[in-house]
Amino acid sequence: MTASWSRGETAYRLTVAQADATTEFFTLLASISREEAHGLDARTFSLKATDDPKAFDRHASRLAAVIAVRIGQPGAAADVVWTNMGLERFSHPVHIRGPIAVDGGSVV
C-alpha cells in the first residue's frame, strides 16, 4: 500500500488520507490471520475485531481480494473465500411485533 500511495495511487480503493479506514482494514486482516473469524457470522466477527458490527461489510470486497490471493485462488468469489476462512454469512432474522397483513390476509 505504501508503494501505491507514494505514487499518489489508491491501494485496495483506499487513499493515504483514509487512515481510519486503513487501520480498520488491517485490524480485520490481522484478526482473520489469527483465525478469529472461524465459526462466527460477519457481524459478530466484525464487532469482536473492531467494536463496529458493520466494519466487515465496509471492507468485504477488499478483504476477499487479499485473502483470495493468500489462499491461492485469486479472483475467487467472496463466498468461497468466506467458507475457506470459516466465516458464516447469513441473513439476520427480522422480528415483527403486532398484527401485519400478508397477501391481503391478517396475521396476528
MMTF fields as JSON, N, C-alpha, C and O atoms, coordinates in Angstrom:
{
  "mmtfVersion": "1.0.0",
  "mmtfProducer": "UNKNOWN",
  "numBonds": 431,
  "numAtoms": 432,
  "numGroups": 108,
  "numChains": 1,
  "numModels": 1,
  "chainsPerModel": [1],
  "groupsPerChain": [108],
  "chainIdList": ["A"],
  "bondAtomList": [4, 2, 8, 6, 12, 10, 16, 14, 20, 18, 24, 22, 28, 26, 32, 30, 36, 34, 40, 38, 44, 42, 48, 46, 52, 50, 56, 54, 60, 58, 64, 62, 68, 66, 72, 70, 76, 74, 80, 78, 84, 82, 88, 86, 92, 90, 96, 94, 100, 98, 104, 102, 108, 106, 112, 110, 116, 114, 120, 118, 124, 122, 128, 126, 132, 130, 136, 134, 140, 138, 144, 142, 148, 146, 152, 150, 156, 154, 160, 158, 164, 162, 168, 166, 172, 170, 176, 174, 180, 178, 184, 182, 188, 186, 192, 190, 196, 194, 200, 198, 204, 202, 208, 206, 212, 210, 216, 214, 220, 218, 224, 222, 228, 226, 232, 230, 236, 234, 240, 238, 244, 242, 248, 246, 252, 250, 256, 254, 260, 258, 264, 262, 268, 266, 272, 270, 276, 274, 280, 278, 284, 282, 288, 286, 292, 290, 296, 294, 300, 298, 304, 302, 308, 306, 312, 310, 316, 314, 320, 318, 324, 322, 328, 326, 332, 330, 336, 334, 340, 338, 344, 342, 348, 346, 352, 350, 356, 354, 360, 358, 364, 362, 368, 366, 372, 370, 376, 374, 380, 378, 384, 382, 388, 386, 392, 390, 396, 394, 400, 398, 404, 402, 408, 406, 412, 410, 416, 414, 420, 418, 424, 422, 428, 426],
  "bondOrderList": [1, 1, 1, 1, 1, 1, 1, 1, 1, 1, 1, 1, 1, 1, 1, 1, 1, 1, 1, 1, 1, 1, 1, 1, 1, 1, 1, 1, 1, 1, 1, 1, 1, 1, 1, 1, 1, 1, 1, 1, 1, 1, 1, 1, 1, 1, 1, 1, 1, 1, 1, 1, 1, 1, 1, 1, 1, 1, 1, 1, 1, 1, 1, 1, 1, 1, 1, 1, 1, 1, 1, 1, 1, 1, 1, 1, 1, 1, 1, 1, 1, 1, 1, 1, 1, 1, 1, 1, 1, 1, 1, 1, 1, 1, 1, 1, 1, 1, 1, 1, 1, 1, 1, 1, 1, 1, 1],
  "groupList": [{"groupName": "MET", "atomNameList": ["N", "CA", "C", "O"], "elementList": ["N", "C", "C", "O"], "formalChargeList": [0, 0, 0, 0], "bondAtomList": [1, 0, 2, 1, 3, 2], "bondOrderList": [1, 1, 2], "singleLetterCode": "M", "chemCompType": "L-PEPTIDE LINKING"}, {"groupName": "THR", "atomNameList": ["N", "CA", "C", "O"], "elementList": ["N", "C", "C", "O"], "formalChargeList": [0, 0, 0, 0], "bondAtomList": [1, 0, 2, 1, 3, 2], "bondOrderList": [1, 1, 2], "singleLetterCode": "T", "chemCompType": "L-PEPTIDE LINKING"}, {"groupName": "ALA", "atomNameList": ["N", "CA", "C", "O"], "elementList": ["N", "C", "C", "O"], "formalChargeList": [0, 0, 0, 0], "bondAtomList": [1, 0, 2, 1, 3, 2], "bondOrderList": [1, 1, 2], "singleLetterCode": "A", "chemCompType": "L-PEPTIDE LINKING"}, {"groupName": "SER", "atomNameList": ["N", "CA", "C", "O"], "elementList": ["N", "C", "C", "O"], "formalChargeList": [0, 0, 0, 0], "bondAtomList": [1, 0, 2, 1, 3, 2], "bondOrderList": [1, 1, 2], "singleLetterCode": "S", "chemCompType": "L-PEPTIDE LINKING"}, {"groupName": "TRP", "atomNameList": ["N", "CA", "C", "O"], "elementList": ["N", "C", "C", "O"], "formalChargeList": [0, 0, 0, 0], "bondAtomList": [1, 0, 2, 1, 3, 2], "bondOrderList": [1, 1, 2], "singleLetterCode": "W", "chemCompType": "L-PEPTIDE LINKING"}, {"groupName": "ARG", "atomNameList": ["N", "CA", "C", "O"], "elementList": ["N", "C", "C", "O"], "formalChargeList": [0, 0, 0, 0], "bondAtomList": [1, 0, 2, 1, 3, 2], "bondOrderList": [1, 1, 2], "singleLetterCode": "R", "chemCompType": "L-PEPTIDE LINKING"}, {"groupName": "GLY", "atomNameList": ["N", "CA", "C", "O"], "elementList": ["N", "C", "C", "O"], "formalChargeList": [0, 0, 0, 0], "bondAtomList": [1, 0, 2, 1, 3, 2], "bondOrderList": [1, 1, 2], "singleLetterCode": "G", "chemCompType": "PEPTIDE LINKING"}, {"groupName": "GLU", "atomNameList": ["N", "CA", "C", "O"], "elementList": ["N", "C", "C", "O"], "formalChargeList": [0, 0, 0, 0], "bondAtomList": [1, 0, 2, 1, 3, 2], "bondOrderList": [1, 1, 2], "singleLetterCode": "E", "chemCompType": "L-PEPTIDE LINKING"}, {"groupName": "TYR", "atomNameList": ["N", "CA", "C", "O"], "elementList": ["N", "C", "C", "O"], "formalChargeList": [0, 0, 0, 0], "bondAtomList": [1, 0, 2, 1, 3, 2], "bondOrderList": [1, 1, 2], "singleLetterCode": "Y", "chemCompType": "L-PEPTIDE LINKING"}, {"groupName": "LEU", "atomNameList": ["N", "CA", "C", "O"], "elementList": ["N", "C", "C", "O"], "formalChargeList": [0, 0, 0, 0], "bondAtomList": [1, 0, 2, 1, 3, 2], "bondOrderList": [1, 1, 2], "singleLetterCode": "L", "chemCompType": "L-PEPTIDE LINKING"}, {"groupName": "VAL", "atomNameList": ["N", "CA", "C", "O"], "elementList": ["N", "C", "C", "O"], "formalChargeList": [0, 0, 0, 0], "bondAtomList": [1, 0, 2, 1, 3, 2], "bondOrderList": [1, 1, 2], "singleLetterCode": "V", "chemCompType": "L-PEPTIDE LINKING"}, {"groupName": "GLN", "atomNameList": ["N", "CA", "C", "O"], "elementList": ["N", "C", "C", "O"], "formalChargeList": [0, 0, 0, 0], "bondAtomList": [1, 0, 2, 1, 3, 2], "bondOrderList": [1, 1, 2], "singleLetterCode": "Q", "chemCompType": "L-PEPTIDE LINKING"}, {"groupName": "ASP", "atomNameList": ["N", "CA", "C", "O"], "elementList": ["N", "C", "C", "O"], "formalChargeList": [0, 0, 0, 0], "bondAtomList": [1, 0, 2, 1, 3, 2], "bondOrderList": [1, 1, 2], "singleLetterCode": "D", "chemCompType": "L-PEPTIDE LINKING"}, {"groupName": "PHE", "atomNameList": ["N", "CA", "C", "O"], "elementList": ["N", "C", "C", "O"], "formalChargeList": [0, 0, 0, 0], "bondAtomList": [1, 0, 2, 1, 3, 2], "bondOrderList": [1, 1, 2], "singleLetterCode": "F", "chemCompType": "L-PEPTIDE LINKING"}, {"groupName": "ILE", "atomNameList": ["N", "CA", "C", "O"], "elementList": ["N", "C", "C", "O"], "formalChargeList": [0, 0, 0, 0], "bondAtomList": [1, 0, 2, 1, 3, 2], "bondOrderList": [1, 1, 2], "singleLetterCode": "I", "chemCompType": "L-PEPTIDE LINKING"}, {"groupName": "HIS", "atomNameList": ["N", "CA", "C", "O"], "elementList": ["N", "C", "C", "O"], "formalChargeList": [0, 0, 0, 0], "bondAtomList": [1, 0, 2, 1, 3, 2], "bondOrderList": [1, 1, 2], "singleLetterCode": "H", "chemCompType": "L-PEPTIDE LINKING"}, {"groupName": "LYS", "atomNameList": ["N", "CA", "C", "O"], "elementList": ["N", "C", "C", "O"], "formalChargeList": [0, 0, 0, 0], "bondAtomList": [1, 0, 2, 1, 3, 2], "bondOrderList": [1, 1, 2], "singleLetterCode": "K", "chemCompType": "L-PEPTIDE LINKING"}, {"groupName": "PRO", "atomNameList": ["N", "CA", "C", "O"], "elementList": ["N", "C", "C", "O"], "formalChargeList": [0, 0, 0, 0], "bondAtomList": [1, 0, 2, 1, 3, 2], "bondOrderList": [1, 1, 2], "singleLetterCode": "P", "chemCompType": "L-PEPTIDE LINKING"}, {"groupName": "ASN", "atomNameList": ["N", "CA", "C", "O"], "elementList": ["N", "C", "C", "O"], "formalChargeList": [0, 0, 0, 0], "bondAtomList": [1, 0, 2, 1, 3, 2], "bondOrderList": [1, 1, 2], "singleLetterCode": "N", "chemCompType": "L-PEPTIDE LINKING"}],
  "groupTypeList": [0, 1, 2, 3, 4, 3, 5, 6, 7, 1, 2, 8, 5, 9, 1, 10, 2, 11, 2, 12, 2, 1, 1, 7, 13, 13, 1, 9, 9, 2, 3, 14, 3, 5, 7, 7, 2, 15, 6, 9, 12, 2, 5, 1, 13, 3, 9, 16, 2, 1, 12, 12, 17, 16, 2, 13, 12, 5, 15, 2, 3, 5, 9, 2, 2, 10, 14, 2, 10, 5, 14, 6, 11, 17, 6, 2, 2, 2, 12, 10, 10, 4, 1, 18, 0, 6, 9, 7, 5, 13, 3, 15, 17, 10, 15, 14, 5, 6, 17, 14, 2, 10, 12, 6, 6, 3, 10, 10],
  "groupIdList": [1, 2, 3, 4, 5, 6, 7, 8, 9, 10, 11, 12, 13, 14, 15, 16, 17, 18, 19, 20, 21, 22, 23, 24, 25, 26, 27, 28, 29, 30, 31, 32, 33, 34, 35, 36, 37, 38, 39, 40, 41, 42, 43, 44, 45, 46, 47, 48, 49, 50, 51, 52, 53, 54, 55, 56, 57, 58, 59, 60, 61, 62, 63, 64, 65, 66, 67, 68, 69, 70, 71, 72, 73, 74, 75, 76, 77, 78, 79, 80, 81, 82, 83, 84, 85, 86, 87, 88, 89, 90, 91, 92, 93, 94, 95, 96, 97, 98, 99, 100, 101, 102, 103, 104, 105, 106, 107, 108],
  "secStructList": [7, 2, 2, 2, 2, 2, 6, 6, 7, 7, 5, 6, 6, 5, 7, 6, 6, 7, 2, 2, 2, 2, 2, 2, 2, 2, 2, 2, 2, 2, 2, 2, 2, 6, 6, 6, 6, 6, 6, 7, 5, 2, 2, 2, 2, 2, 2, 2, 2, 2, 1, 7, 6, 6, 2, 2, 2, 2, 2, 2, 2, 2, 2, 2, 2, 2, 2, 2, 2, 2, 6, 6, 7, 6, 6, 7, 7, 2, 2, 2, 2, 2, 2, 2, 2, 6, 7, 5, 7, 7, 7, 7, 7, 7, 7, 7, 7, 1, 7, 3, 3, 3, 6, 6, 3, 3, 3, 7],
  "xCoordList": [0.825, 0.0, 0.869, 0.556, 1.945, 2.819, 3.381, 3.454, 3.776, 4.322, 3.277, 3.586, 2.055, 0.98, 0.723, 0.605, 0.639, 0.363, 1.481, 1.218, 2.728, 3.842, 3.787, 4.345, 3.114, 2.926, 1.618, 1.254, 0.919, -0.337, -1.512, -2.544, -1.37, -2.42, -3.167, -2.708, -4.315, -5.039, -4.516, -3.918, -4.743, -4.411, -5.636, -6.079, -6.185, -7.433, -8.543, -9.345, -8.576, -9.561, -9.476, -10.469, -8.324, -8.084, -6.998, -5.998, -7.198, -6.186, -5.384, -5.765, -4.28, -3.44, -4.204, -3.889, -5.189, -5.976, -6.994, -7.583, -7.208, -8.205, -7.545, -7.645, -6.89, -6.148, -7.047, -6.676, -8.215, -9.109, -9.599, -9.63, -9.98, -10.448, -9.317, -9.539, -8.114, -6.963, -6.656, -6.37, -6.714, -6.492, -7.536, -7.207, -8.781, -9.865, -9.631, -9.82, -9.223, -8.924, -7.825, -7.972, -6.736, -5.635, -6.008, -5.531, -6.842, -7.318, -8.104, -7.912, -8.991, -9.756, -8.841, -9.006, -7.879, -6.942, -6.139, -5.952, -5.669, -4.901, -5.752, -5.285, -6.98, -7.89, -8.192, -8.258, -8.371, -8.592, -7.363, -7.495, -6.181, -4.955, -4.77, -4.102, -5.362, -5.325, -6.494, -6.713, -7.245, -8.385, -9.495, -10.189, -9.659, -10.688, -12.072, -13.058, -12.162, -13.461, -14.101, -15.29, -13.326, -13.805, -15.05, -15.043, -16.119, -17.351, -18.258, -19.309, -17.877, -18.695, -19.413, -18.994, -20.496, -21.112, -20.348, -19.616, -20.525, -19.744, -19.909, -18.929, -21.119, -21.331, -20.735, -20.174, -20.85, -20.257, -18.74, -18.1, -18.17, -16.723, -16.292, -15.332, -16.999, -16.661, -16.712, -15.83, -17.745, -17.884, -16.723, -16.166, -16.352, -15.246, -13.911, -13.077, -13.713, -12.426, -12.267, -11.176, -13.358, -13.23, -14.181, -14.121, -15.044, -16.082, -17.126, -17.864, -17.191, -18.174, -18.753, -18.033, -20.024, -20.6, -20.68, -20.901, -20.508, -20.596, -19.243, -19.188, -18.163, -16.83, -16.505, -15.96, -16.837, -16.548, -17.239, -16.631, -18.495, -19.236, -18.592, -18.588, -18.052, -17.398, -16.152, -15.78, -15.506, -14.243, -14.331, -13.309, -15.522, -15.675, -15.014, -14.317, -15.211, -14.641, -13.122, -12.462, -12.555, -11.087, -10.494, -9.417, -11.189, -10.728, -10.752, -9.801, -11.835, -11.95, -10.824, -10.265, -10.487, -9.422, -8.073, -7.332, -7.754, -6.474, -6.422, -5.424, -7.481, -7.496, -7.526, -6.926, -8.215, -8.263, -6.857, -6.516, -6.049, -4.657, -3.895, -3.124, -4.108, -3.407, -3.716, -2.844, -4.965, -5.324, -5.06, -5.431, -4.417, -4.051, -5.185, -5.144, -6.209, -7.351, -7.685, -8.79, -6.731, -7.004, -8.272, -8.498, -9.079, -10.325, -11.468, -12.545, -11.26, -12.324, -13.503, -13.334, -14.688, -15.894, -15.796, -15.184, -16.406, -16.342, -16.849, -16.261, -17.927, -18.46, -17.476, -17.459, -16.664, -15.615, -14.568, -14.106, -14.205, -13.21, -13.744, -13.037, -14.99, -15.562, -15.646, -15.345, -16.048, -16.121, -14.738, -14.589, -13.737, -12.372, -11.869, -11.121, -12.266, -11.791, -12.74, -12.489, -13.844, -14.757, -15.756, -16.375, -15.922, -16.867, -18.242, -18.391, -19.237, -20.614, -21.28, -21.239, -21.883, -22.631, -24.091, -24.447, -24.934, -26.359, -27.128, -26.604, -28.364, -29.212, -29.636, -29.865, -29.732, -30.198, -31.719, -32.325, -32.345, -33.808, -34.383, -33.757, -35.571, -36.308, -37.477, -38.301, -37.551, -38.627, -39.685, -39.381, -40.925, -42.032, -43.009, -43.351, -43.445, -44.388, -45.685, -45.68, -46.768, -48.072, -48.647, -47.982, -49.881, -50.547, -49.952, -49.605, -49.843, -49.379, -50.298, -50.961, -50.322, -51.114, -50.158, -49.169, -50.467, -49.667, -50.614, -51.578, -50.333, -51.181, -52.662, -53.516, -52.964, -54.345, -54.96, -56.042, -54.307, -54.831, -54.271, -53.245, -54.931, -54.46, -53.731, -54.23, -52.56, -51.757, -51.582, -51.25, -51.8, -51.674, -50.452, -50.159],
  "yCoordList": [-1.187, 0.0, 1.251, 2.233, 1.213, 2.377, 2.735, 3.912, 1.734, 1.994, 2.664, 3.618, 2.172, 2.784, 4.214, 5.125, 4.4, 5.73, 6.712, 7.886, 6.241, 7.146, 7.631, 8.678, 6.871, 7.279, 8.058, 8.399, 8.336, 9.068, 8.214, 8.747, 6.897, 5.972, 5.431, 5.558, 4.834, 4.161, 2.734, 2.205, 2.135, 0.727, 0.083, 0.49, -0.915, -1.558, -0.526, -0.614, 0.446, 1.532, 2.374, 2.974, 2.422, 3.276, 4.281, 3.931, 5.524, 6.546, 6.781, 6.341, 7.475, 7.781, 8.627, 8.594, 9.372, 10.228, 9.443, 9.992, 8.184, 7.378, 6.524, 5.297, 7.175, 6.481, 5.601, 4.471, 6.097, 5.309, 4.057, 2.977, 4.193, 3.036, 2.034, 0.824, 2.534, 1.648, 0.881, -0.315, 1.564, 0.908, -0.182, -1.283, 0.126, -0.837, -2.053, -3.194, -1.802, -2.86, -3.784, -5.006, -3.204, -4.022, -4.734, -5.84, -4.128, -4.779, -6.033, -7.084, -5.926, -7.093, -8.165, -9.348, -7.76, -8.734, -9.457, -10.672, -8.712, -9.319, -10.313, -11.397, -9.951, -10.829, -12.094, -13.193, -11.928, -13.085, -13.986, -15.209, -13.401, -14.211, -15.008, -16.042, -14.523, -15.257, -16.235, -16.839, -16.385, -17.297, -16.974, -17.875, -15.707, -15.282, -15.197, -15.0, -15.344, -15.301, -16.677, -16.797, -17.698, -19.074, -19.357, -19.196, -19.783, -20.157, -19.011, -19.233, -17.782, -16.618, -16.092, -16.34, -15.365, -14.646, -13.33, -12.915, -12.685, -11.496, -10.366, -9.721, -10.125, -9.005, -9.271, -8.366, -10.497, -10.838, -10.733, -10.175, -11.27, -11.173, -9.711, -9.313, -8.925, -7.522, -6.782, -5.981, -7.057, -6.433, -6.821, -5.969, -8.104, -8.554, -7.959, -7.603, -7.853, -7.376, -5.862, -5.365, -5.124, -3.676, -2.861, -1.631, -3.517, -2.835, -2.156, -1.288, -2.544, -1.999, -3.154, -3.76, -3.473, -4.626, -4.485, -5.48, -3.289, -3.097, -2.892, -2.707, -2.92, -2.713, -3.766, -3.444, -5.008, -6.08, -5.799, -5.958, -5.385, -5.111, -3.985, -4.033, -2.981, -1.877, -2.328, -1.729, -3.382, -3.828, -5.198, -5.736, -5.766, -7.148, -7.413, -8.417, -6.546, -6.829, -6.749, -7.557, -5.786, -5.704, -6.836, -7.343, -7.233, -8.379, -9.648, -10.43, -9.85, -11.037, -11.078, -12.143, -9.929, -9.876, -10.278, -11.05, -9.761, -10.064, -11.532, -12.214, -12.008, -13.373, -14.395, -15.463, -14.083, -14.996, -15.253, -16.388, -14.214, -14.385, -15.223, -16.108, -14.947, -15.661, -17.161, -17.975, -17.529, -18.955, -19.601, -20.751, -18.844, -19.392, -19.467, -20.261, -18.628, -18.605, -17.17, -16.692, -16.479, -15.09, -14.996, -15.812, -14.01, -13.82, -14.7, -14.675, -15.476, -16.355, -15.517, -14.387, -16.083, -15.412, -15.238, -16.048, -14.177, -13.872, -15.022, -15.313, -15.682, -16.773, -17.934, -18.632, -18.146, -19.178, -18.786, -19.618, -17.518, -17.012, -17.127, -17.592, -16.704, -16.747, -18.189, -18.463, -19.103, -20.513, -21.03, -21.761, -20.658, -21.102, -20.645, -21.369, -19.46, -18.954, -19.26, -18.869, -19.97, -20.398, -19.35, -19.489, -18.308, -17.245, -17.611, -18.029, -17.455, -17.758, -16.482, -15.447, -16.556, -15.423, -15.828, -16.733, -15.162, -15.438, -14.186, -13.29, -14.151, -13.013, -13.105, -14.191, -11.972, -11.932, -11.904, -11.342, -12.497, -12.526, -11.118, -10.248, -10.944, -9.702, -10.058, -10.903, -9.428, -9.688, -8.6, -7.407, -9.032, -8.097, -8.319, -9.452, -7.221, -7.313, -6.624, -5.497, -7.307, -6.731, -7.327, -8.101, -6.966, -7.533, -6.982, -5.804, -7.854, -7.437, -8.083, -9.083, -7.509, -8.061, -8.715, -8.111, -9.959, -10.684, -11.163, -11.879, -10.764, -11.154, -10.882, -11.685, -9.785, -9.414, -10.059, -9.651, -11.052, -11.708, -11.049, -10.371, -11.244, -10.672, -11.752, -12.865, -11.403, -12.316, -11.687, -10.507, -12.454, -11.935, -12.535, -12.231],
  "zCoordList": [0.0, 0.0, 0.0, -0.673, 0.745, 0.83, -0.538, -0.891, -1.305, -2.645, -3.533, -4.246, -3.491, -4.289, -3.84, -4.661, -2.537, -2.008, -2.337, -2.599, -2.326, -2.632, -4.079, -4.406, -4.944, -6.337, -6.518, -7.644, -5.43, -5.495, -5.939, -6.349, -5.863, -6.282, -5.062, -3.927, -5.318, -4.25, -4.138, -5.075, -3.013, -2.801, -2.182, -1.108, -2.85, -2.411, -2.23, -1.3, -3.129, -3.114, -1.838, -1.428, -1.222, -0.056, -0.411, -1.038, -0.01, -0.248, 1.028, 2.113, 0.874, 2.029, 3.049, 4.239, 2.601, 3.51, 4.335, 5.266, 4.014, 4.718, 5.81, 5.798, 6.724, 7.776, 8.644, 8.959, 9.032, 9.887, 9.172, 9.762, 7.914, 7.143, 6.936, 6.982, 6.71, 6.528, 7.81, 7.769, 8.934, 10.225, 10.445, 10.886, 10.142, 10.285, 9.377, 9.8, 8.142, 7.17, 7.7, 7.674, 8.175, 8.703, 9.995, 10.246, 10.807, 12.026, 11.669, 12.282, 10.677, 10.226, 9.637, 9.931, 8.807, 8.226, 9.308, 9.241, 10.297, 11.377, 12.153, 12.502, 12.419, 13.146, 12.337, 12.889, 11.04, 10.164, 10.155, 10.182, 10.117, 10.094, 11.385, 11.391, 12.474, 13.735, 13.846, 14.896, 12.745, 12.639, 13.637, 14.109, 13.953, 14.899, 14.274, 14.985, 12.951, 12.276, 12.189, 11.895, 12.441, 12.271, 13.113, 14.333, 12.433, 13.118, 13.5, 14.103, 13.163, 13.504, 12.274, 11.144, 12.504, 11.392, 11.231, 12.129, 10.089, 9.756, 10.77, 11.142, 11.212, 12.142, 13.519, 14.137, 14.001, 15.293, 15.212, 16.104, 14.141, 13.949, 13.892, 14.551, 13.109, 12.959, 14.295, 14.604, 15.076, 16.394, 17.301, 17.994, 17.301, 18.153, 17.708, 18.541, 16.415, 15.893, 15.973, 16.251, 15.728, 15.595, 16.474, 16.464, 17.224, 18.001, 17.111, 17.576, 15.845, 14.908, 14.099, 13.306, 14.276, 13.581, 12.068, 11.377, 11.538, 10.091, 9.412, 8.196, 10.169, 9.593, 8.537, 7.481, 8.818, 7.861, 6.527, 5.469, 6.572, 5.341, 4.534, 3.304, 5.208, 4.502, 3.755, 2.746, 4.245, 3.668, 2.994, 2.566, 2.894, 2.419, 1.076, 0.929, 0.098, -1.223, -1.221, -1.874, -0.496, -0.462, 0.379, 0.064, 1.438, 2.228, 1.381, 1.4, 0.642, -0.209, -1.234, -1.497, -1.815, -2.822, -2.227, -2.835, -1.049, -0.403, 0.024, -0.208, 0.637, 1.154, 0.027, 0.146, -1.061, -2.211, -2.74, -3.073, -2.818, -3.258, -2.243, -2.614, -0.98, 0.098, 0.095, 0.398, -0.25, -0.253, -1.616, -1.855, -2.498, -3.798, -4.801, -5.741, -4.596, -5.51, -5.924, -5.666, -6.567, -6.947, -7.792, -8.685, -7.503, -8.237, -7.771, -8.368, -6.722, -6.204, -5.726, -5.268, -5.838, -5.345, -3.834, -3.139, -3.346, -1.913, -1.056, -0.015, -1.47, -0.647, -0.533, 0.481, -1.557, -1.494, -0.455, 0.325, -0.459, 0.499, 1.923, 2.817, 2.137, 3.491, 3.987, 5.149, 3.125, 3.508, 3.879, 4.858, 3.109, 3.364, 4.723, 5.379, 5.152, 6.438, 7.585, 8.725, 7.283, 8.335, 8.773, 9.828, 7.987, 8.322, 7.799, 6.65, 8.639, 8.267, 7.751, 8.415, 6.589, 6.044, 5.959, 5.204, 6.728, 6.656, 7.049, 7.711, 6.63, 6.967, 8.423, 8.955, 9.04, 10.421, 10.427, 9.515, 11.433, 11.472, 11.693, 12.297, 11.188, 11.41, 12.315, 11.965, 13.457, 14.413, 14.272, 14.3, 14.121, 13.966, 15.112, 15.451, 15.693, 16.796, 16.391, 15.896, 16.607, 16.293, 15.025, 14.337, 14.716, 13.543, 12.247, 12.157, 11.25, 9.933, 8.884, 9.157, 7.715, 6.609, 5.614, 5.199, 5.235, 4.252, 3.155, 3.424, 1.93, 0.794, 1.065, 0.687, 1.7, 1.94, 3.168, 3.591, 3.754, 4.956, 6.196, 6.142, 7.288, 8.544, 9.344, 9.516, 9.821, 10.639, 12.012, 12.124, 13.023, 14.386, 15.041, 16.197]
}
